[in-house]
């Protein structure tokens, strides 16, 4: 539960960030009523922070133009979030991440009070994140350019090198970017293939902004698309399994990229592709609920072999 002082500082932060806000919007963001908000405004004024108030139905609050705000102030939770974020940034496949993180951390520590500085330092020295599979691009140019292009709905021209070393060029509408499996991807409409495609950022050589704009699909989720794309890659065996459970439980036990999940009256139907049926059988064997193998028949044999192997282990 937030301390009132935290909310007063949150009011100041909102005014600093947005310049002017209506009382209704500010109260909604802070999840307080109008009377409490007015009390917080009075508290800020008593601290010597000049705030202008516009009365009436469409009134609002703003800091007086030219007022020099005090240094940044962080709550304990905000400092923890910054600490974990900086820690993760070192391993998220960003070029030159280590010096950038060190510089950002040094700047923050200069303005933090001693107690928060100690807590940030404690997180940095004692917390470890398992993000060791990250593949870093040569620089951050593609990430910066493509994220801006996605936000501005601006088409780009990509130079791309495939895993086999083949170079290609294409016009591309970037719908979104995602970090998955230790790599950064951009997902969007490829005008060379006339379809949705995803590209690894560490294989993009150049991004050129074009004058053409585009419309991004509503609520497009780049990470969800990546998971479905991986699950749909054609492999040696097409698999169909009915899990006797609900969708939430199925997703908790199986990672998204294993297949496409669909809730039915009888359970959750999973469509998947695999080259190794023994591996898929082991995944099914650890499920805490019943399942029905519908396709292929070879998967039933693989599950039997897995069960026999487990029985043999306990009979030794």
N, C-alpha and C positions, 0 to 999 in steps of 0.2 A: 504494500500500500504506500502511495506517495506521501511524503511529508509536505505540508503546506509551503515550506520554503522552496521545495523543488518545483512546485507548480508556479510560484511567483517568478522564479528564474525561467521557467518554460514560457511564461507570458512575455518576458523580456526577449527571449530568443526568437519567438514568433514575430514580434515587432521589428527586431533587427533584421530578420530574414525577409519579411514580406513588406516592410515599410508601413503599410496601412492595412488593417483588417477590421471587419465588422465584429461587433461584440458577439453576435450569434455564431459566426464561424469559429471564433476563438474559443468560445465556451464549448462548442461541439468537439473541437479537437482535444480539449483538455478534459472533456467529460465532466463539466461542472455547470452550475446554473448561472444565470446572469448576475444575480446578487453577489455570488462568491467571486465572479470575475471582477466586478467593480471594486470589491474589497482588495483584490490583488493589485489592481491598478492604483488604488490609493496607497498601498504599501510601497509600490515602486516610486510614486511621487514623493512619499516621505523619505525615501532613500536618496532623493535629489535627482531623479531621472525625469526630465521634462516630457510629458506626454500630452498631446492635443486630443481633445474629445469632441467629436461631432455628434450632436444630439439628433433625435428623431428616429423615424423608422429605418432609415438607411444609414444611420450613423455608424461611427467606428472609432478606432484608436490608432494613433501614429506617434512615432518619436518626432520631436521637433527637429527640423532640418538642420544639419550641421553639428548635431550633438555627438560628442565623442564618447562612444560606449566604453565601459570598462573591459579589461581583458576577458578572454573566454573563460567560462566557469563550467566545470563538469561535475555531475553527480557521480556517486560511486558506480552505479550501473552503466552510465555513459562511459566512464573511464575503463570499466571492464570490457565493454563492447569495443572500444577503440583498441585496447590491448590485444584482444583475441583477433580482431580484424587485421592488425598489423602483423601479428604472428602468422596468420594464415596467408597473408599476401606474399610472404617469403617463399611459399611452396605452391603457389597457384599458377605456375608456369608463366610468370611475367618476366620479361627481359629486364636485367639490371634491378631485380627486385630488392636484393640485399642493401645496396647503398641508398635506394629510394626509401626503404623502410627505416633505415638507421637515421636518415636525415629528418623524416617526418616525426619519428619518435623523439629526436632531440629537440625539435621545435615545440612539440607538445609539452615536453618535460620542463621547458623554460618557463611556461606560463602556468604550470600546475603547482598547487600548494604541496608542501613536503609530504603530507600523508598520502595523497593520491599518487604522487611520484613513486613512493615506495611500493604501492600496490601494483602500479604498472610494471615496475621493475621486477616484482615478484612473479607476475604472470610470465614475463619474457624469459626469466631464468628457470622457471620450474615446469611450465606447461609445454607439452610436445604434441604436435598434430601429425597424424600419419597421412601425409600427402606426398609421399616419396616418388610416385610414378609420374609426376608432372614433367611434361616436355615443353621447354621454353622456346618460343620463336626467337629469331635473331634480334628483333626489337619489338617495341609496342606500337609501331606505326599502323599495322593492319587493324589491331584492336581499337585504337583511337579513331581511325578513319571510318571503319565499318560501324562502330557504335553510333557515331555522329550521323552517318548516312541513314542508319535505321531510324534514328530519332527524327531526322528531317525528311524522311521518305524520299531520299535522293538516290537515283540509280548510280551504279559504279561500273567501272571496267576492271575486271580482275585478270591478273597473270597468275597462273596456278601450275604447280608441278606435282604430278601424281606420285604414288608410292613407287611406281616402276621407273620414275624419272622422266616421264613424258610431259612436255610443256604445252599449255593451252591458254587461250584467252577467251573471255566471255563477258557480256553485259549481265549484271546481276542486281536484283532487288533484295537488299538485306532486310529480312523480317525481324531477326533477333540473333543474339549470341548466347552461347552456353559453354560452361566448363563441365566436362564429363570424362571420367576415366583417365584423368591426368592430362587432358588436352583441351584446348580452346577450339570451338567450332563457330562458324557463322551459318545460319540457315536462311534460305529464301528462294526466290524464283530465279532459276538459271535460264537465260534467254537463248543459250546455246542448245540446251536439252529440252526446252519448253516444259519444264516441270520443277517441282520442289527438289532442291538439292542441299546438301550440307558439305562444307569444306573446312579442312583443318587450317587454322591460322598459321601454323608453323610451315605450311607449304605454299602460302600465298606470297608471291614475290613483290607485287606492286598493286596498289589500289588507286585508281584514277576516278575522281568525282566527275559525273556527267551532269548536263543541264536538265535531263529528264526526271520527272517526279513519278511516284507510284503510290498505290493505295495498299496498305498492309491489311491482311485479314484481321477481323475483330478478335481480340483475345487470343492471338497467336502465341503459343508456348513453345519456344525453341527447344527446351530440354525434353518436353514430352515428345516432340517430333523426332528428336534424335533417338530416344528409346524405342519408339515404334519402328524407325528406319532400321535400327540394328536388329530388332526382332523379326523383321520381314525379309532380311537378306536370304535369298534362296540357298539352301544347303542340301546335303545328301538326303535327308529325311524330313518330310513334312509331318508335323506332330499335332494331334488333337487329343486333349485330355480334359475330362470333366472333373473338377475339384468339388467335393461335397462340402462346400462351405460358402461363406459370403465374400463379396468382393474385397472388403476391408481386410479380412483375415488372410485372403490369398495374397494380397499385395504385401502384407507384413512378412510373409514367409518366403516369397519369391521376388527377386529383383525384376524391375520393369522390363529390362532388355531380354528377359527369357522368352517373352512372347506377348501376344495381344490378348487382353483379358476381356471377357464379356459376361455380364451377369445374366443368368437364365433362371427359369423356374426350378430347375433341378440342381443348380449350383453355379459354379463359375467355369465357363468354357475357355480353355487356353489353347490358342493356335501358336505354334512355334516351329522353328527350323533348327536342325542340329546335324552335325557331322558325326558326333560321338553319342550313340544311344546309351552306352554304359554310363557316361557322365549324366545324362538326363535321368536315367534310372536311379542314380544315387540322389539326385535332387528330389525325386518323388519319394524315395525311401525315408527321407527325413521329415516328411510332411506329418503334422499332428492330426490330420483329418483323412478321411477315405477319398479315394479317387477311382476313376474309371477310364481306362485307356481305350480310346476309340480308333486311333490310327497312329502309327502303323503296327501291324502284328509283331514285328521284330522288337518293338519296345516292350511288349509283354515278356518275351524271352529274356530281354536284358534285365528286367525287374526280377524275374525268377533267379537268374544267375546271381544278382546282387543279394537276394534273400538267402540263397544257399551259401554264399560266401560268409554272410554274417552268422548264420547258424553254425557253420564250420568253426568260426572263431570261438564261440562259447562252448563248443563240445571238445575242445582240445584239452 
